[in-house]
Amino acid sequence: MSEPLIIKNLSCEYQQPVFNQIDLTVHPGEFMAIFGPSGCGKSTLLRAIVGLITPQNGEIKIAGQTVFCDGRNIIPVEKRRVGLVFQDYALFPFQNVAENIGFGLPQKTRSEKLAKNERVAELLTLINMTHLAHRLPSQLSGGQQQRVALARALAPRPKLLLLDEPFANVDITLRQPLISALQQLVKHEQVSVIFVTHDRNEAFALAHRVAILMPGLNGSQIVQCASPEIVYQQPVQREVALLAGAAFLLPADAHGETAETPLGTAALQNPHTGKGEIVVRPEMASFVPDAKGNATIISCTFQGCHYHLLCDTPGGQLYTETRSKTPPQIGDRGFVHIIEPCWYLA
């Protein structure tokens, strides 16, 4: 099977560079997240893939067919077999749910009309909205509008589905049900997905791989593309470490499998030698109360299954977690120990 998407050396600029020399491959049936800070060009990259903008250099292939090459769109938007869901859903306000879903389907002949009706009915069942088929978008909740937008994008059976900040306008309590609905839809339709987000929880929850897009002097570049676990546990640079979750970067002098730090000796995930930094996540550190300790609790926040502690230590302020039923109080002293092997950054 051909790859749904191959991007090679893609560069785009307006008055200034947006992104530079992007290389990316999305495999059949894969969820790929484009994750990075606001303004780094994530949405622009989606628009380049679908053909709404024209980059200056590079190549884009979809399902083995070159659709863009070195400043020229070879295949127009409507023939790329790419579905796109905008952040604001962009539903047609005067068309009902069924009409919105079927908008992009042909209906010139009797057989096409029958096929369209069957496809719309199938998708209404998949998104559990058959009973709402005749409602207008204004009569739907944000989560329902999102499901209609997804169904409309999937109706023509695209090879690739692009989602631009898919849950940005949805109440946080509805996000998990929508994530589950999206996963079921995509599995049923056997389509590859790229979605852009600046929410790491969304990226980690949905993606098979996460492509980290980071700004640079010559435009944004993909600095790491790996599974969510690898991005979180083994970031390639300090900016990625901080972007991927709560982290403290502690000065370290590595000597093989361990490193000396202001908090004592820490085990390393991989052997290294020399001065650098280690990535310490909250779950990798433990606060042990001791009146003679060199660490002080600055804040204590209840997080449901644990307490989040901010500690002032000889190495600086860092977060730890505790599941104690009687958590430390602000001002309590103790020692912070690193309890898991850390990732080393040179």
C-alpha positions, -999 to 999 in steps of 0.1 A, spaced: 0 0 0 13 35 -9 20 60 18 -10 84 23 13 114 27 50 121 20 64 156 24 99 164 13 119 196 19 88 218 22 94 255 28 70 284 30 73 321 37 53 352 34 71 384 45 91 361 68 98 323 68 69 302 82 84 267 81 116 254 65 127 221 50 98 200 64 101 162 59 72 141 71 57 107 62 23 96 74 16 59 72 -16 41 63 -41 43 91 -18 64 113 -28 93 136 -1 119 134 -1 150 156 16 182 146 24 197 180 41 230 188 37 265 203 11 289 190 23 307 158 48 281 147 30 274 114 10 242 122 -22 254 105 -2 268 76 13 233 71 -22 218 70 -33 243 44 -3 235 22 -12 198 23 -48 204 13 -38 229 -14 -52 261 1 -18 278 0 12 274 -22 46 270 -6 78 281 -23 98 248 -23 95 211 -17 72 182 -27 39 168 -14 27 133 -24 -7 119 -14 -13 82 -20 16 80 -44 6 110 -65 26 142 -65 1 170 -57 26 198 -52 62 204 -64 85 234 -61 60 263 -60 33 247 -82 1 230 -72 -2 201 -96 -35 186 -83 -62 211 -72 -79 210 -38 -110 191 -49 -91 162 -64 -66 155 -37 -90 133 -17 -82 151 15 -108 159 42 -103 191 63 -121 200 95 -116 237 105 -113 249 141 -147 266 138 -163 236 120 -175 259 91 -209 242 88 -234 257 64 -259 275 87 -289 271 65 -284 234 58 -295 207 82 -272 180 96 -279 155 68 -275 182 41 -242 193 56 -228 158 57 -238 151 21 -227 184 7 -196 171 -11 -212 140 -26 -222 138 -62 -259 135 -70 -264 141 -107 -277 106 -115 -303 85 -98 -276 60 -87 -255 88 -73 -284 101 -53 -291 67 -38 -254 63 -30 -254 97 -13 -284 89 8 -269 56 19 -236 73 28 -253 101 48 -274 75 66 -243 54 74 -224 84 88 -254 96 108 -255 62 125 -217 63 131 -219 97 149 -251 87 167 -271 116 153 -298 100 131 -324 115 153 -309 150 147 -306 147 109 -331 176 103 -316 201 128 -297 232 118 -262 238 131 -275 266 154 -296 240 172 -267 218 180 -241 218 209 -205 223 202 -197 186 204 -225 178 180 -213 203 155 -178 188 157 -192 154 150 -211 167 120 -180 184 107 -161 152 110 -188 132 92 -189 158 64 -151 155 59 -153 117 58 -183 115 35 -163 115 2 -140 87 16 -108 107 17 -73 91 18 -63 117 44 -82 136 71 -67 169 84 -80 184 117 -71 219 127 -73 223 165 -102 198 166 -113 203 202 -103 239 208 -140 251 209 -154 222 228 -160 222 265 -133 202 284 -160 178 297 -169 168 262 -134 162 249 -129 127 260 -162 114 245 -153 133 212 -118 118 212 -134 83 216 -159 91 188 -131 103 165 -110 72 171 -140 49 163 -149 69 131 -113 68 118 -110 31 125 -142 24 107 -133 46 77 -96 33 76 -83 68 69 -50 84 80 -52 115 101 -31 146 108 -42 170 134 -26 201 147 -28 211 183 -9 231 210 -26 209 237 -2 181 247 -29 161 263 -48 159 230 -16 150 211 -6 123 235 -41 109 238 -47 105 200 -15 102 182 6 72 172 34 96 165 39 133 174 58 157 152 72 186 172 73 218 152 95 244 168 102 280 156 137 289 143 155 319 128 148 305 93 113 293 100 99 264 120 112 229 117 103 194 129 129 187 156 115 154 167 89 129 154 83 99 176 57 81 197 42 102 226 61 80 251 94 88 234 87 125 231 78 127 268 105 104 281 134 111 257 131 147 243 158 157 219 162 192 233 153 213 264 125 231 245 108 198 236 112 186 272 94 217 285 67 216 258 59 179 264 50 184 301 59 196 335 97 193 338 127 206 356 161 207 339 187 201 365 225 207 359 243 174 358 278 160 355 275 126 339 299 97 347 286 67 328 253 54 342 250 81 368 253 119 371 261 142 400 234 169 405 226 196 432 201 170 446 227 142 447 235 113 424 209 104 398 207 73 376 206 79 338 185 61 312 216 59 289 253 62 298 269 96 292 300 116 301 303 153 307 283 183 318 248 188 307 212 186 321 188 159 331 150 160 326 132 155 359 94 151 356 72 154 388 66 117 390 104 111 390 111 129 422 100 123 458 98 147 488 108 131 521 99 153 551 128 161 574 133 191 596 170 192 586 162 190 549 175 214 523 142 216 504 111 237 513 75 232 502 63 264 484 29 252 473 7 221 476 -21 215 451 -47 187 452 -49 169 418 -75 142 426 -54 111 428 -23 129 441 -9 162 454 13 184 433 42 199 453 64 228 443 96 226 462 125 251 466 157 230 464 195 236 461 190 230 423 161 255 420 123 251 421 108 218 409 76 199 411 71 165 427 40 144 434 28 126 465 -1 102 471 0 107 509 -33 111 526 -18 137 548 3 159 524 31 182 535 22 218 544 36 250 529 68 257 547 76 221 556 112 211 551 126 179 537 148 163 510 139 158 473 152 125 459 153 116 422 137 81 422 138 71 385 165 71 358 166 105 340 170 115 304 203 133 298 207 164 275 242 174 265 
